[in-house]
């Protein structure tokens, strides 16, 4: 999702615009940091949590509609002479520091990595992914763990980060699993009737190939192969 002033573009706005065109639903966007977005959803002050990974914590506040599967990867500045294939490898490379976005969650393994790097004094937490990119620009010893599509989307669209194009390495961490990514519908802020209607409309359109084709239009095959796969593969390993 790309936010410029009051204009919102990208894969999720395109998908929700399709829902608007076919139904009486109307979606209003508010641009807030991820941690604030989580708080608003958990306290019943936001109806949808979009472009988000399915987690046990979020299940308490909403119903999840999967759209795609994604896997976070280790992202670093090219030039390092190292091979990192697991959380253990990252932790053992004492020169490296980890920078992450507050509120991001790619599951229990990700949380354990963040906790351990924090315990070792090698963690920096930023409020948004653009700040993560800036931190990496300023110090090549910083790496991040993030969905490759998300990070590349920013590098391609944010002028302040475009000098990172062609300078990034993406490494798969064997212990980071695939996660379902999609939209949470609030069970706190919406009536049961609205929940059921939204759920049926989102599910129906999620079954098409539209989301996958949108990602393929925005991202290179290399980034897609590493970090994304179709929704219907969700029960494969």
C-alpha positions in Angstrom: 0.0 0.0 0.0 1.3 3.4 -1.0 0.0 6.5 0.9 0.4 9.9 -0.6 -1.6 12.6 1.2 -5.2 11.3 1.2 -4.6 9.0 -1.8 -4.1 5.3 -1.2 -2.9 3.0 -4.0 -1.4 -0.5 -4.3 -2.6 -4.0 -4.1 -4.9 -3.8 -1.1 -6.6 -0.5 -2.2 -7.1 -2.1 -5.6 -8.7 -5.2 -4.1 -11.0 -3.2 -1.8 -12.0 -0.9 -4.7 -13.1 -4.0 -6.5 -15.3 -4.9 -3.5 -16.7 -1.3 -3.4 -17.6 -1.5 -7.1 -19.5 -4.8 -6.6 -21.2 -3.9 -3.3 -22.5 -1.1 -1.1 -19.4 -1.3 1.0 -17.3 1.9 1.3 -13.8 1.9 2.9 -12.1 4.9 4.6 -8.4 4.8 5.2 -6.4 6.3 8.0 -2.6 6.3 7.9 -1.1 5.3 11.3 1.9 3.4 12.5 1.6 -0.4 12.6 1.5 -0.5 16.5 -1.3 2.1 16.5 -3.2 0.2 13.9 -3.0 -2.9 16.1 -4.2 -1.0 19.1 -7.2 0.5 17.2 -8.2 -2.9 15.9 -7.8 -4.7 19.3 -9.9 -2.0 21.0 -12.7 -2.1 18.5 -12.0 1.3 17.0 -11.1 0.0 13.5 -13.3 -2.3 11.4 -10.5 -3.9 9.3 -6.8 -4.8 9.8 -5.4 -5.1 6.3 -2.2 -6.5 4.8 -1.6 -8.4 8.0 -0.3 -11.8 9.0 -2.6 -14.3 10.9 -1.5 -14.6 14.5 -3.1 -16.1 17.7 -3.2 -12.6 19.3 -5.2 -11.1 16.4 -7.7 -14.0 16.4 -9.1 -12.6 19.6 -10.3 -9.4 17.9 -11.4 -10.5 14.4 -12.1 -13.0 11.7 -9.3 -13.7 9.2 -9.7 -13.9 5.4 -6.5 -15.2 3.8 -5.4 -13.6 0.5 -1.9 -14.8 0.0 0.9 -16.6 1.7 4.1 -14.8 2.6 7.4 -15.6 4.2 9.7 -13.1 5.9 13.3 -13.1 4.8 16.6 -11.7 6.1 17.3 -8.5 4.2 20.8 -7.0 4.2 23.0 -4.6 2.2 25.2 -6.5 -0.3 28.9 -6.7 0.4 28.8 -8.8 3.5 30.9 -12.0 3.4 28.5 -14.2 5.4 26.0 -17.0 4.9 22.9 -16.8 7.1 20.4 -19.6 6.8 18.9 -19.7 10.3 18.2 -17.7 13.4 21.2 -19.3 15.0 23.5 -18.1 12.2 22.2 -14.5 12.7 22.7 -14.5 16.4 26.2 -15.9 16.1 27.3 -13.1 13.7 28.1 -10.7 16.5 28.9 -7.8 14.2 25.3 -7.7 12.9 22.5 -5.7 14.4 18.8 -6.2 13.7 16.3 -3.4 13.0 12.6 -4.2 13.0 9.3 -2.4 12.9 7.3 -2.1 16.1 4.1 -4.1 15.8 5.3 -6.4 13.0 4.8 -10.1 13.8 5.8 -13.1 11.6 5.1 -15.7 14.2 6.8 -17.3 17.3 10.2 -17.9 15.7 10.4 -14.2 14.6 9.4 -13.1 18.1 12.1 -15.3 19.6 14.8 -13.8 17.3 13.7 -10.3 18.2 13.7 -11.1 22.0 17.2 -12.7 21.8 18.7 -9.8 19.7 17.2 -7.4 22.3 18.7 -9.4 25.1 22.1 -9.2 23.4 21.8 -5.4 22.9 21.8 -5.7 19.1 18.2 -4.7 18.4 16.8 -1.4 17.2 13.0 -0.9 16.9 11.6 1.7 14.4 8.0 2.9 14.0 7.8 2.3 10.3 9.6 0.3 7.5 10.9 3.5 5.9 12.9 4.2 9.0 14.2 0.6 8.9 15.5 1.3 5.4 17.1 4.6 6.5 18.9 2.8 9.4 20.3 0.2 7.0 21.4 3.0 4.6 23.3 4.6 7.4 24.9 1.5 8.8 25.5 -1.6 6.6 25.8 -3.8 9.8 22.1 -3.5 10.2 19.9 -6.3 8.8 16.1 -6.6 9.0 13.6 -9.5 8.8 10.6 -8.5 6.8 8.4 -9.7 3.9 10.5 -9.1 0.8 7.5 -7.7 -1.2 6.9 -5.1 1.5 10.5 -3.9 1.7 11.0 -3.9 -2.1 7.7 -2.0 -2.5 9.1 0.8 -0.3 12.5 0.8 -2.1 10.7 1.2 -5.4 8.4 4.0 -4.4 10.0 6.0 -1.6 12.5 8.5 -3.1 14.6 8.5 0.1 15.2 4.7 -0.3 15.7 4.4 -4.1 19.5 4.3 -3.8 19.0 0.8 -2.2 17.8 -0.6 -5.6 20.2 -3.3 -6.7 22.1 -3.2 -3.3 20.0 -5.6 -1.3 20.5 -9.3 -0.5 17.5 -11.5 0.4 18.2 -14.7 2.4 15.7 -17.4 3.3 15.9 -18.4 7.0 15.0 -22.1 7.2 13.3 -21.7 10.6 10.9 -18.9 9.5 7.7 -20.5 8.2 5.2 -19.4 5.6 2.4 -17.2 7.1 -1.1 -16.5 5.8 -1.5 -12.8 5.0 -4.8 -11.1 4.4 -7.5 -9.1 6.1 -9.0 -9.3 9.6 -12.7 -8.3 10.0 -13.4 -6.9 13.5 -15.7 -8.9 15.6 -15.8 -6.0 18.1 -16.8 -3.0 16.1 -19.1 -4.5 13.4 -22.5 -6.0 13.7 -22.8 -9.7 13.1 -24.7 -8.9 9.9 -21.9 -6.6 8.6 -19.3 -9.1 9.6 -21.0 -11.9 7.7 -21.6 -9.8 4.6 -18.0 -8.5 4.5 -16.7 -12.0 5.1 -18.7 -13.5 2.2 -17.6 -10.7 -0.2 -13.9 -10.8 0.7 -13.9 -14.6 0.6 -15.6 -14.7 -2.8 -13.1 -12.3 -4.4 -10.1 -13.8 -2.6 -10.8 -17.1 -4.4 -10.0 -15.4 -7.8 -6.4 -14.9 -9.1 -6.6 -11.1 -8.8 -4.4 -10.7 -5.8 -1.7 -13.0 -7.2 -1.7 -11.1 -10.5 -1.4 -7.8 -8.7 1.7 -8.9 -6.9 3.2 -10.3 -10.1 2.7 -6.8 -11.7 4.4 -5.0 -8.8 7.4 -7.3 -8.0 10.2 -9.2 -9.7 10.0 -13.0 -10.1 13.0 -13.3 -7.7 11.2 -11.5 -4.9 8.0 -13.4 -5.5 9.7 -16.8 -5.5 11.4 -16.1 -2.2 8.5 -14.5 -0.2 5.1 -15.2 -1.8 2.8 -18.0 -2.9 -0.8 -18.4 -3.8 -3.5 -18.6 -1.1 -4.6 -22.1 -2.2 -1.3 -23.6 -1.2 -1.9 -22.8 2.4 -2.0 -26.4 3.5 1.1 -27.5 1.7 4.6 -27.6 3.2 
